[in-house]
């Protein structure tokens, strides 16, 4: 997976959208149709956030591995 230049901005934007969805579905007067629509959008945003976090975790592990190899070589 290649990193997009604006991946951090996308992640933060998705978190803001998720927070708005959570606030929206917490309202007692939300219709079931809107609730389902919001929930579906939230699931998609959550999946995108998980992918971004997995990418970051893999990158960190890769960098740590490189550091360990360099330390072992010296």
C-alpha positions in Angstrom: 0.0 0.0 0.0 1.5 3.3 -1.0 1.0 6.3 1.2 -1.0 9.1 -0.2 0.4 12.6 0.4 -2.7 13.6 2.3 -3.2 10.4 4.2 -2.9 12.1 7.7 -5.5 14.7 6.7 -7.8 12.0 5.3 -7.5 10.1 8.6 -8.2 13.2 10.7 -11.1 14.2 8.4 -12.6 10.7 8.7 -12.3 10.8 12.5 -14.2 14.2 12.5 -16.9 12.7 10.3 -17.1 9.6 12.6 -17.6 11.9 15.6 -20.4 13.7 13.8 -22.1 10.5 12.9 -21.9 9.3 16.5 -23.5 12.5 17.6 -26.1 12.2 14.9 -27.2 8.7 15.8 -27.3 9.5 19.5 -30.2 11.9 18.8 -33.5 10.4 20.0 -35.5 11.8 17.0 -33.4 10.2 14.2 -35.4 8.1 11.7 -34.5 4.5 11.2 -33.6 5.2 7.6 -31.2 8.0 8.5 -29.8 5.9 11.3 -29.0 3.0 8.9 -27.5 5.4 6.4 -25.3 7.1 9.0 -24.3 3.7 10.4 -23.3 2.4 6.9 -21.2 5.6 6.3 -19.6 5.1 9.8 -18.6 1.6 9.0 -17.0 2.7 5.7 -15.1 5.5 7.5 -14.0 3.2 10.3 -12.6 0.7 7.7 -10.6 3.5 6.0 -9.3 4.6 9.4 -8.2 1.0 10.2 -6.4 0.7 6.9 -4.5 4.0 7.6 -3.6 2.8 11.1 -2.5 -0.6 9.8 -0.3 1.2 7.2 1.3 3.3 9.9 1.9 0.3 12.1 3.5 -1.6 9.3 5.7 1.4 8.5 6.8 1.7 12.1 7.6 -2.0 12.3 9.6 -1.7 9.1 11.6 1.2 10.5 12.2 -0.6 13.8 13.5 -3.6 11.9 15.9 -1.4 9.9 17.2 0.2 13.1 17.7 -3.2 14.7 19.6 -4.4 11.6 21.8 -1.3 11.7 22.5 -1.7 15.4 23.4 -5.3 14.9 25.8 -4.5 12.1 27.7 -1.9 14.1 
